[in-house]
């Protein structure tokens, strides 16, 4: 503030606020007190004001703030972090984020994180890094320069805290009044803020990888000492009350449901699940980075469908089992060296995911958990085979089918991910029987309805859901007459012919998938009379596939599992990047492949939709919380 005096009894001055250039100039003052006050005031000025944020960058304020991070004065570097936090917040402020990077902000923040003992400073540093990690151009540098510090100084030590049995939380949960106050205030604060921030950084950095070598980036995350164990420990504390409910009741905790709600629905657990989903992507690359680039075809007759129950079908099944046990890479050696990355496909971890899916009420957490199942069942090696069986044993199939049919999640990423996970699980013969029997109606219901008006344009989410449902239907019907009948009686044939006859209104990928499934259905000769009786002709099932030059489908296990290469391209986000307490989202696209059996069945990135009229568009969504300021 500057003071003005009176002249001849007339006030010609007074206290006034310094201008923005003056505030930025004070950042270079010799006095630590003035520099600290200037940084704090700049943080206040930038609060929810994108114009001031841009002006600060133009006037060189960001460079000065980054320089102040190296100060030994606690108030100086604390307030500088606060200003950088606000300057980097928001989807429209990527230029500020890049400016912070170019002025050496990332290494400066990491150095300060390593040496600071102040909890509030750590919170602010990790908040700045979370904001920065929402910008695609910055992710790689944060990952390679900040991963070690985030894991060693934040995630590992804070994940070791016993959140459930801490004296503070036990006192709160033993008091119904305090418990209800926290519930009404939506205060899910069991996990420290700094831990939530740090996991948010890695959530962004592990998703939508566009680095020169995505495999090396995932390897670096998987090999980071203590990271996987810490993530699973955090998740374990969220699911533990379900596994040990009787124990917590004996501890005289009044409202056990609040413990579950606070932990299960926390942003920290959501972040951890998203990271675990991303680390499970292409998991078999741990033993062979090129495992899906040279898939051996099944040496059998690929032209005729052998239906289940026939002698020829049994003979083929024996051939398949013999093939799997000799040639196919299911028998690829699984690492058993006591490494943490082995926890990613352990059965205890699988059980945690299933509990999360059943009990969480946070959509992104549920989607991430289903995405983990999708990834774990997507590979060629023995763990994927075992996990497909184990999910059935743990009664996970009804849980997934419930997600598919629930109106609560209609037209959301959860439905698409669930449909693809079911398609992966249907590779297992017993799973295929159960899915075909109990999920066919719900899969068909996801296809366009001829009795409803054609949409002007399908959302990307709709396209994903339709193609995933068609792929799962194809997996079930290709060798089972009963499931073809079931699909037919549920209206599947009408819906697919509706797609192929109105191809100009649908994305080409959906038309190809529908044509493939129709062609597969016509191969079941035992059903020709039923189809012809209702007026259908062979051309209804085969013409479009022939016109599009689609190859005939095969029941080969190799072709069933055939997928695009792991180094998929990524569509850029539609509305910029995310900020603190959000995640980076994009849709993965295979390289030039529209074949039904080449449908991508990996799940690398998280997606959501905005509020309002454009809710079906995939975007990078901003935080619901405002900037923080002092």
ABEGO torsion letter per residue (X at the ends): XBBBBBBGGBBABEBBBBBAAAAAAAAABABAAAAAAAAAAAAAAABGBAAAAAAAAAAGAAAAAAAAAABABAAAAAAAAAAAAAAABEAAAAAAAAAAAAAGAAAAAAAAAAABABAAAAAAAAAAAAAAAABAAAAAAAAAAAAAAAAAAAAAAAAABBAAABAAAAAAAABAAAAAAAAAAGBBAABBAAAAAAAAAAAAAABGBABABAAAAAAAAAABBGAAAAAAAAAAAAAAAAAAAAAAAAAGBABAAAAAAAAAABAAAAAAAAAAAAAABGAAAAABAAAAABBBBBBBBAABBBBBGBAAAAAAAAAAAAAAAAABAAABBBBBAGBAAAAAABAAAAAAAAAAAAABABAAAAAAAAAAAAAAAABABAAAAAAAAAAAAAGAAAAAAAAAABAAABGBAAAAAAAAAAAAAAABAAAAAAAAAAAAAAAAAABBBAABBBBABBBAAAAAAAAAAAAAAAAAAAABAAAAAAAAAAGAAAAAAAAAAAAAABBAAAAAAAAAAAAAAAABAAAAAAAAAAGBBAAAAAAAAAAAGBBBBBABAAAAABBBBABBBBBBBAAEBBBBGBBBBBBBBBBGBABAAABBABBABBBBBBBEAAAABBBBBBBABBBBBX
